[in-house]
Structures are given as structure tokens and as C-alpha cells.
Amino acid sequence: MLPDYRVRQRDYLLEIARALAEELNLDKLLEHVLKVSIEMLAGQAGFIALSDNHGWKVRVWAGLPKELVKYIEPYLANIPEVDNDPYQMELTHINRLIQELANSGSFGLLNGVGLPLVARNQAIGVIYIFRSYSGSFSSNDRVVLSSFANQAAVAVRNAQLYNQVSQEKQRMSALLDSAADGIMILNADLKIERINPAFTRLFGSSEKNILLQEHQKVIRWASPPTGITLEEAVASGWPLTSHAHLYVEGDLISGFQQPKIPVGITYAPLISSEGVLLNIIATLRDITRFRQAEELKSTFISIISHELKTPVALIKGYVSTLRRDDARWDRSIIDESLTVIEDEADRLSLLIENMLDASRLQIGGLSLKKSDISLPKVVERLATRFQTQSSKHSFVVDFPEDFPCILVDEIRIEQVISNLISNAIKYAPEGEIRISGQTRPQIVIVCISDQGPGIAAEDIPHIFDRFYRAPEMAKHTKGAGLGLFLTRSIIEGHGGSIWVDPESGKGARICFSLPRTTFLQNP
């Protein structure tokens, strides 16, 4: 044994103190602690095991074969804990194992000593040192290792806490980065300390251009928002408590000649235990969809109230007129009046049915009852029916002779074609309405074209939207804007698609495709 224990102990404790200040990587620190422990006690081997919520596990070892480590590790689960005095933690099972190994001499280790690593009155691990010669560990060896173990335990505990903080920081970063809403963290001076990727996407700017900017230079309202701004709230004494959330809603200016961004911002303060404001965490949510939903709701109420009011008023007016006791009506007038009443009742019934279909789509889609049908025959039947309703239009059905039967819901497909023909009649004052079909290897295509004014380019992206009506056409024709919306939904429900096929100066042309799920030929 080396002669001067006190000098050795002082030097080793100073070395561990330096490691405590410099090394926060747990595995590297444990390797360093074990190396110094073996040198200090003139040992040949050793290991350090740590305890956590999952039990004991050997974290580092030196001078031991891996097979021995695997053999020792299961015994660590039997280490009893002494809650009131962790320094008295008995290592009976491990010591018995070491004695058995010493007697067998299978690994060349004759004796060992183990002490707990205790930090803040809690046993966080054990350190074992082995010798390969018969000299036993003296009481002085144990005192030296005990003093050293206490210092090492503090270093290990700090490294563990550092790792926990690092992991929590990584989790928080992952949470911020994956959040769909924009998140902005401000300091007490209302300068931006951190933002997440969703925030940069929302503003279309880089993180570099936003960080350290003042809040009011980034959050610029196009018009006074709903509620007071953050700066106004802070000037009035906000926040008084840690629960004093602030909500502001309005349109933000995102950049030069960029569209305004409708957002709702929630500000939450982070206050220290001393009542000092540390940070403000702001969550920005793009409320464009909520705005659109509100506008859709307003449009729905406006259109439906108008569309319901007109037929009801006509029906009531004609019925009231026919019921007058002071008049005697010719049969022709009665028939004309009843025709108007019937037409308006049909219109009202169709509107209600379309509204119900739109509601069914919203809660889970339309149910389809598919069967094999001959689409050319369906189109010919509908064309004949519509021809009796309009003397100003001529109908042409143009399908190839080998057009295949397809598997579809016949009633729904009739609804699609009827809607498209009705629109052609409504928007084209006169002329030819052509319903043509084409075949492709995997799909069939049907097009309905008219000789009217056509569809304006700016309306094409929206004509299949719910409640949308071209502004110019809405002035001259009736409708709730549900027909083409339902048409698209039915076609897409069959696995097809629908589109506008514009032809300059040739009226409107709308086409849809359906899959060729069967290959039977028409008889």
C-alpha cells in the first residue's frame, strides 16, 4: 500500500471536485470516478451500479470480463434499502457473491469492498472495488473510499440532474417544433426569444429575421383587433397573476403585399415564485377556417331564407287568390295557378332534399346502392324528359355504341346528370345541349356542354363549393348553390372526379369520370 493516505485522499478528492465542475456527461463521469477509485485503493477491477425507477443496473466497469458483469447484475435487484439511513445500506447478497467467487478463484478476484453512493440522503448507486491479492480492505481503506464516494455521489447526482434537464429540454423542443400552432416566447421586455417552425411558416419569414425583435414590430394588426393588444394590457398592469391569460383576435400583416392572416393569439405569463414576470408564451392559431365557417353560415342563412321565402310566398299568394269568395275563376286561370303552385312546391321540395343531402355528407357521406347500368340509356331518358320542359333547347346524346355498363348508384347518377342539364338550361338561354360519352381503359367520361355565355375564369375554382354562386349569375337566376356541390360529392363518392373543361366562346362544358368497375358490353 502507498504510505500517505491523507495526501492521496486530498489529491483524489480535488480531482473529483474538478470533475464535478467540468464533466456533466454521466457515463464519462462514472468512468472517471471508477478509474480514480481503483487507483486510490490499489485495486485491479471494479464497477459502479446506479438505481432508478427501473431497478439497479451496472453502468460502467473496468478490469472485469463482461460475463462476470452479467452474472453480478441480477443480484443487484436484491440489495435492500434503508430509508432512514442510506449509509447503512447492507450489501449482503453482493458480498456473499464476492466471497463465493473468491473461493472458486474462477475470475482471479480474491476480495472486494462496496459502498453506497449517497446524495441528499438518498442512495443513488453503489461502487465496488476488487483486489486480486489476499490482503483485505482495511478500515482505513473503507474510510478513504467512503469520503471519496460521498464526493463522487454529488458529482453523479449533478450529472443525472443535468441529463434530466437536457432530456426535458429536448422534449420541450420536440413539442414546440411539432406543434401545429405558432408558438412565440417573449422575455419580460416583450422581445422575442424563441419561435417554432409553425410560426415561421405562418409569417413566411425566417427565424433569423424574427428573433430578438420587439413584439409589436412582428405582431402588426391590419386593423384594431378584438380585445386589447399585449402592449396595452401590460401598460395597464397585466399580468396580476400567473393565470391571467390574454386573448386577442384579428388580422395580422405578414409582409409586403402579402394577404392578411386571421389569427387568434393567447398570451400566458410565466411568473417566478417571487412574483417576477419571466416570460410570456404566445400561441398563434390561424383562424382562416373558422372565419370561412362563419361566412359559410351567414351565406347559408341568407341564401336559404331567400330561397325558402320566394316559393312559400308564391304558393301562399296563389292559394289566397284562388280562395277568394268574391271572384269566379276561369278553368285556364285555375290550371295556370295550380301549375305555378306545383312548380314552386317541387322547387321547395328539391331545395329541402338538397339541404338534407348536404347534411348527410357532412356527418359521414351519402350511402350508395350500386348496380350495373347502361349510362347511355339513362342519359337518353333524361334528355327526353327535359326536352318536354324546354322548347328553346335541343338535346343531343352522343355515346359510342360499345360504351360499357358501369357499376354505380343509378338514382344518384341520375341526380348528377339532371343537375348538370338543369344548369345548362338555366344559364344558356337557348341552343344545343350535348351530352357525350367517351371510354378509357380504366374510366368512362361524360361531358355536358351548352351554348350559353360560359363560366368566368375566376368562378371556375369555386363553382363546386357549397353555397357558391357566380356573382353575375346570382342576379338573374335562382338557386342555393348546392347542386354542383352535391354533384361533385356524388361523383367523388363513386371514386371519380369532376371538372370544368373550358372552351373559349363555346359555352360551358362540365365533365366527370367514373371508374370502369365492370366490363359488360351493352346488348
C-alpha positions in Angstrom: 0.0 0.0 0.0 1.2 3.5 -0.7 2.2 5.3 2.6 0.5 8.6 2.7 -3.3 8.1 2.7 -4.1 11.7 3.5 -2.1 13.2 0.6 -3.6 10.6 -1.7 -7.1 11.3 -0.4 -6.7 15.0 -0.8 -5.4 14.7 -4.4 -8.2 12.4 -5.4 -10.9 14.5 -3.8 -9.5 17.5 -5.6 -9.5 15.6 -8.9 -13.2 14.6 -8.3 -14.1 18.2 -7.4 -12.6 19.3 -10.7 -14.6 16.6 -12.5 -17.7 17.7 -10.6 -17.3 21.2 -12.1 -16.1 20.2 -15.6 -17.8 16.9 -16.6 -21.6 16.7 -16.8 -21.7 13.7 -19.2 -22.8 10.9 -16.8 -21.1 7.9 -18.5 -17.8 9.8 -18.8 -18.0 11.0 -15.2 -18.7 7.4 -14.0 -15.7 6.1 -15.9 -13.5 8.7 -14.3 -14.9 8.0 -10.8 -14.3 4.3 -11.2 -10.7 4.8 -12.5 -9.8 7.1 -9.6 -11.4 4.7 -7.1 -9.4 1.7 -8.4 -6.1 3.7 -8.3 -6.8 5.1 -4.9 -7.3 1.7 -3.3 -4.7 -0.1 -5.4 -7.4 -2.3 -6.8 -7.4 -4.3 -10.1 -11.1 -4.1 -11.1 -14.4 -2.6 -10.1 -17.9 -1.5 -11.2 -20.5 1.2 -10.5 -24.2 0.5 -10.5 -26.9 3.1 -10.3 -30.5 2.8 -9.2 -33.5 4.4 -10.9 -37.2 3.7 -11.2 -36.5 0.5 -13.3 -34.1 -1.0 -10.7 -30.3 -1.4 -10.4 -28.0 -1.6 -13.5 -24.3 -1.7 -13.9 -23.4 1.5 -15.8 -19.5 1.2 -16.1 -16.9 -1.4 -15.2 -13.2 -1.9 -15.5 -11.0 -5.0 -15.3 -13.9 -7.4 -15.3 -15.0 -9.7 -18.0 -18.4 -9.0 -19.5 -19.6 -12.4 -18.4 -19.0 -11.6 -14.8 -20.9 -8.3 -15.1 -23.9 -10.2 -16.5 -23.5 -12.7 -13.7 -23.4 -10.0 -11.0 -26.2 -7.7 -12.3 -29.2 -9.9 -11.3 -28.0 -9.9 -7.7 -28.3 -6.1 -7.6 -32.1 -6.4 -7.5 -31.8 -8.0 -4.1 -30.0 -5.0 -2.5 -32.2 -3.9 0.4 -32.7 -0.2 1.0 -32.6 1.5 4.4 -34.8 4.6 4.0 -33.9 6.3 7.3 -30.1 5.9 6.9 -28.9 5.1 3.4 -25.3 4.9 4.6 -26.2 1.7 6.5 -27.5 0.0 3.3 -26.5 -3.6 3.6 -24.8 -5.2 0.6 -25.1 -8.7 2.0 -26.0 -10.5 -1.2 -23.3 -9.0 -3.3 -20.7 -9.6 -0.6 -21.8 -13.3 -0.4 -21.4 -13.5 -4.2 -17.9 -12.0 -4.0 -16.9 -14.5 -1.3 -18.2 -17.3 -3.5 -16.2 -16.0 -6.4 -13.1 -15.7 -4.2 -13.4 -19.2 -3.0 -13.7 -20.6 -6.5 -11.0 -18.4 -7.9 -12.7 -18.5 -11.3 -12.0 -14.9 -12.1 -8.9 -14.3 -10.1 -10.6 -11.9 -7.7 -10.0 -12.6 -4.0 -11.7 -9.8 -2.2 -13.7 -6.6 -2.7 -15.3 -3.7 -0.9 -18.5 -1.9 -1.8 -20.0 1.3 -0.5 -23.2 3.2 -1.4 -23.2 6.4 -3.3 -25.4 8.7 -1.3 -26.6 12.2 -2.3 -29.2 14.3 -0.5 -29.8 11.4 1.9 -30.7 9.0 -0.9 -28.7 6.0 -2.1 -28.4 6.5 -5.9 -25.8 3.8 -6.6 -23.0 1.5 -5.3 -19.3 1.4 -6.1 -17.3 -1.9 -5.8 -13.6 -2.2 -5.9 -11.8 -5.7 -6.3 -8.3 -6.8 -5.5 -6.6 -9.9 -6.8 -4.4 -10.5 -3.8 -5.2 -11.8 -0.4 -4.7 -8.6 1.6 -8.1 -7.5 2.9 -9.5 -4.0 2.7 -8.7 -2.2 5.9 -10.9 0.1 7.9 -8.8 3.0 6.6 -9.5 1.9 3.0 -13.2 2.0 3.8 -12.9 5.5 5.3 -11.0 6.7 2.3 -13.5 5.1 -0.2 -16.4 6.4 1.9 -15.1 10.0 1.8 -14.4 9.7 -1.9 -17.8 8.0 -2.5 -19.7 11.0 -0.9 -18.0 13.4 -3.2 -18.5 11.1 -6.2 -22.2 10.8 -5.4 -22.6 14.5 -5.5 -21.0 14.6 -8.9 -23.1 11.7 -10.2 -26.3 13.3 -8.9 -25.5 16.6 -10.6 -24.7 14.8 -13.8 -28.0 12.9 -13.5 -29.9 16.2 -12.9 -28.1 17.7 -15.9 -29.2 14.8 -18.1 -32.7 15.1 -16.9 -32.8 18.8 -17.7 -31.3 18.1 -21.1 -33.9 15.5 -21.8 -36.7 17.8 -20.6 -35.3 20.5 -22.9 -35.2 18.1 -25.8 -38.8 17.0 -25.1 -39.9 20.7 -24.9 -38.1 21.5 -28.2 -39.7 18.5 -29.9 -43.1 19.6 -28.5 -42.6 23.1 -29.8 -41.3 22.0 -33.2 -44.1 19.6 -33.8 -46.9 21.9 -32.6 -49.3 22.9 -35.4 -50.0 26.3 -33.9 -47.4 29.0 -34.0 -45.6 29.5 -30.6 -43.6 32.5 -29.6 -41.8 33.0 -26.3 -41.2 36.6 -25.1 -39.0 37.9 -22.4 -40.1 40.4 -19.8 -39.2 43.3 -22.1 -41.6 41.8 -24.8 -38.8 40.8 -27.1 -39.0 37.5 -29.0 -36.7 34.8 -27.5 -37.9 31.8 -29.4 -40.3 30.7 -32.1 -41.3 27.3 -33.5 -41.4 26.3 -37.2 -45.2 26.7 -37.4 -44.7 30.4 -36.5 -42.2 30.9 -39.3 -44.4 29.2 -41.8 -47.3 31.3 -40.7 -45.4 34.5 -41.4 -43.4 33.3 -44.3 -40.2 34.6 -42.8 -37.0 33.1 -41.4 -36.3 32.6 -37.7 -33.2 34.9 -38.0 -35.4 37.8 -39.1 -37.8 37.4 -36.2 -35.7 36.5 -33.1 -34.8 39.4 -30.7 -37.4 41.6 -32.5 -39.8 43.6 -30.4 -43.3 42.0 -30.2 -45.1 45.0 -31.7 -42.8 45.0 -34.7 -43.7 41.4 -35.6 -47.3 41.3 -34.4 -48.7 44.1 -36.5 -52.5 44.4 -36.7 -54.1 45.4 -40.0 -57.0 46.9 -38.1 -57.8 47.2 -34.4 -58.2 43.6 -33.1 -60.9 42.2 -30.9 -59.7 42.8 -27.4 -56.8 44.9 -26.2 -53.3 44.3 -27.6 -50.5 42.9 -25.4 -48.7 46.2 -25.1 -52.0 47.9 -23.9 -52.6 45.1 -21.4 -49.0 45.3 -20.0 -49.3 49.1 -19.7 -52.5 48.5 -17.6 -50.7 46.2 -15.2 -51.2 42.8 -16.8 -50.5 40.1 -15.6 -51.5 40.3 -12.0 -51.5 36.5 -11.5 -50.0 33.5 -13.3 -53.5 32.6 -14.5 -54.1 36.0 -16.2 -54.4 34.8 -19.8 -55.0 37.3 -22.6 -56.8 36.5 -25.9 -56.6 38.8 -28.9 -58.2 38.1 -32.3 -57.7 40.0 -35.6 -55.9 40.2 -39.0 -52.1 40.3 -39.0 -49.9 42.0 -41.6 -47.5 39.2 -42.7 -45.4 41.0 -45.2 -45.3 43.5 -48.1 -48.2 42.8 -50.5 -48.9 39.6 -48.7 -52.5 38.6 -47.7 -53.7 39.3 -44.2 -53.6 36.4 -41.7 -56.7 35.9 -39.5 -55.3 34.8 -36.1 -56.3 34.3 -32.5 -53.4 34.8 -30.1 -53.4 33.5 -26.5 -50.8 35.1 -24.2 -49.9 33.2 -21.0 -47.4 34.6 -18.4 -44.6 32.7 -16.7 -44.1 34.2 -13.2 -41.4 33.2 -10.7 -42.2 32.3 -7.1 -41.2 35.8 -6.1 -43.9 37.2 -8.4 -41.5 38.4 -11.1 -42.5 38.1 -14.8 -40.0 35.9 -16.5 -41.6 35.1 -19.9 -44.8 35.4 -21.9 -45.7 32.4 -24.0 -47.9 33.3 -27.0 -49.9 30.7 -29.0 -51.0 31.8 -32.5 -53.7 29.9 -34.3 -54.7 30.5 -37.9 -58.4 31.0 -37.7 -59.0 31.3 -41.5 -61.1 28.1 -41.5 -63.2 29.4 -38.6 -63.8 32.7 -40.5 -64.7 30.7 -43.6 -67.1 28.6 -41.5 -68.7 31.8 -40.1 -69.0 33.3 -43.6 -70.5 30.0 -44.8 -73.0 30.1 -42.0 -74.0 33.6 -42.9 -74.3 32.7 -46.6 -76.3 29.7 -45.8 -78.8 31.7 -43.6 -79.0 34.4 -46.3 -79.5 32.1 -49.3 -81.8 29.6 -47.6 -84.0 32.3 -46.1 -84.4 33.9 -49.5 -84.8 30.6 -51.4 -87.4 29.4 -48.9 -89.2 32.7 -48.8 -89.8 33.0 -52.5 -91.7 29.7 -53.2 -93.6 29.9 -49.9 -94.7 33.5 -50.8 -95.8 32.4 -54.3 -97.7 29.4 -53.1 -99.4 31.4 -50.4 -100.3 34.2 -52.9 -101.8 31.9 -55.5 -103.7 29.9 -52.9 -105.1 33.0 -51.3 -106.1 34.4 -54.7 -107.9 31.1 -55.7 -109.8 31.1 -52.4 -111.3 34.5 -52.7 -115.1 34.3 -52.3 -115.8 37.4 -54.4 -114.3 36.0 -57.6 -115.1 33.3 -60.1 -112.0 32.0 -62.0 -111.8 30.5 -65.5 -110.5 27.0 -65.7 -107.4 28.2 -67.6 -106.5 30.6 -64.7 -107.0 27.9 -62.2 -104.8 25.5 -64.2 -102.1 28.1 -64.6 -102.2 28.9 -60.9 -102.0 25.3 -59.9 -99.1 24.8 -62.3 -97.2 27.6 -60.5 -98.1 26.2 -57.1 -96.9 22.7 -58.2 -93.6 24.1 -59.7 -92.9 26.1 -56.6 -93.7 23.1 -54.3 -91.3 21.0 -56.4 -88.7 23.6 -56.2 -89.2 23.8 -52.4 -89.0 20.0 -52.1 -85.8 19.9 -54.2 -84.2 22.6 -52.0 -85.1 20.7 -48.8 -83.8 17.4 -50.3 -80.5 19.1 -51.3 -80.1 20.5 -47.8 -80.7 17.1 -46.3 -78.1 15.5 -48.7 -75.6 18.3 -47.8 -76.2 17.5 -44.1 -75.7 13.7 -44.7 -72.4 14.5 -46.5 -71.2 16.5 -43.5 -71.9 13.7 -41.0 -70.5 10.8 -43.0 -71.3 10.8 -46.7 -74.0 9.5 -48.9 -74.9 5.8 -48.9 -74.6 4.4 -52.4 -76.6 1.4 -53.7 -74.7 0.3 -56.8 -75.9 -1.8 -59.7 -74.9 -2.3 -63.3 -76.5 0.3 -65.5 -76.4 1.4 -69.1 -75.4 5.1 -68.9 -76.4 6.0 -72.5 -80.0 4.8 -71.8 -80.2 6.8 -68.6 -79.0 9.9 -70.4 -81.5 9.4 -73.3 -84.3 9.0 -70.8 -83.4 12.2 -69.0 -82.8 14.1 -72.3 -86.3 13.2 -73.4 -87.8 14.3 -70.2 -86.0 17.7 -70.2 -86.9 18.2 -73.9 -90.6 18.4 -72.9 -89.7 21.2 -70.4 -87.8 23.5 -72.8 -88.7 24.4 -76.4 -85.7 26.7 -76.7 -83.2 24.0 -76.4 -82.3 20.9 -78.4 -80.7 17.9 -76.8 -78.1 15.7 -78.4 -76.9 12.4 -76.9 -73.6 11.2 -78.3 -72.3 8.0 -76.9 -70.2 5.3 -78.7 -72.0 2.0 -79.4 -69.5 0.0 -77.4 -69.9 2.2 -74.3 -69.7 -0.3 -71.3 -72.1 -0.8 -68.5 -70.8 0.6 -65.2 -71.4 -0.2 -61.5 -72.9 2.9 -59.9 -75.9 4.1 -57.9 -78.4 4.8 -60.6 -80.5 7.3 -58.6 -77.5 9.3 -57.6 -76.0 9.4 -61.1 -79.4 10.5 -62.5 -79.3 13.3 -59.9 -75.8 14.3 -61.2 -76.8 14.4 -64.8 -80.1 16.1 -64.0 -78.3 18.8 -62.1 -75.9 19.4 -64.9 -78.6 19.5 -67.6 -80.7 21.8 -65.4 -77.8 24.2 -65.1 -77.3 24.2 -68.8 -80.9 25.1 -69.3 -80.8 27.7 -66.6 -77.7 29.5 -67.8 -77.9 29.1 -71.6 -81.0 31.0 -72.9 -81.2 28.7 -75.9 -79.3 26.4 -78.2 -77.9 22.9 -78.2 -77.2 20.9 -75.1 -74.9 18.0 -75.8 -74.4 15.0 -73.5 -71.4 12.9 -74.8 -69.5 9.9 -73.5 -66.0 8.6 -74.0 -64.3 5.4 -72.9 -60.8 5.0 -71.5 -59.0 1.8 -70.3 -59.9 2.4 -66.6 -62.6 5.1 -66.7 -65.5 6.4 -68.6 -66.0 10.2 -69.2 -69.3 12.1 -69.6 -69.5 15.7 -70.7 -72.5 18.1 -70.7 -72.0 21.2 -72.8 -74.2 24.2 -73.8 -74.1 27.2 -76.0 -74.5 29.8 -73.3 -72.1 32.5 -72.1 -69.8 30.0 -70.4 -68.2 30.1 -66.9 -66.0 33.0 -66.0 -62.4 32.1 -65.3 -62.4 33.5 -61.8 -65.5 31.4 -60.9 -64.1 28.0 -62.1 -62.1 27.2 -59.0 -65.2 27.8 -56.8 -68.3 26.5 -58.6 -68.3 23.1 -56.8 -68.1 24.8 -53.4 -71.1 24.7 -51.1 -73.4 27.7 -51.4 -71.2 29.3 -54.1 -72.9 31.2 -56.9 -71.3 33.3 -59.5 -72.0 36.9 -58.5 -73.2 37.9 -62.0 -75.4 34.9 -62.5 -76.9 35.1 -59.0 -78.5 38.4 -60.0 -80.6 36.7 -62.8 -81.2 33.1 -61.7 -82.5 31.4 -58.6 -80.6 28.7 -56.6 -79.0 27.9 -53.3 -75.5 26.9 -54.6 -75.9 23.3 -53.5 -76.5 21.5 -56.8 -72.8 21.4 -58.1 -71.6 20.8 -54.5 -73.7 17.6 -54.3 -72.8 16.7 -57.8 -69.1 16.7 -57.0 -69.7 14.7 -53.8 -71.7 12.0 -55.5 -69.0 11.6 -58.3 -66.2 11.5 -55.7 -68.2 9.1 -53.7 -68.1 6.7 -56.7 -64.3 7.2 -57.0 -64.5 9.6 -59.9 -63.7 13.2 -60.5 -65.5 16.2 -62.0 -64.1 19.3 -63.6 -64.8 22.3 -65.9 -63.5 21.9 -69.4 -63.5 25.5 -70.7 -63.8 26.1 -74.4 -63.4 29.8 -75.4 -66.6 31.2 -76.9 -68.4 27.8 -76.9 -70.4 28.0 -73.7 -70.0 25.9 -70.6 -68.7 22.3 -70.6 -68.6 20.2 -67.4 -67.1 16.7 -67.5 -67.0 13.9 -64.9 -65.3 10.5 -64.9 -66.4 7.2 -63.3 -64.3 4.0 -62.9 -65.0 1.1 -65.2 -65.6 -1.4 -62.5 -67.4 -3.9 -64.8 -66.7 -4.7 -68.4 -70.0 -5.9 -69.7 -71.0 -4.6 -73.1 -74.4 -3.2 -74.0 -76.6 -5.6 -75.7 
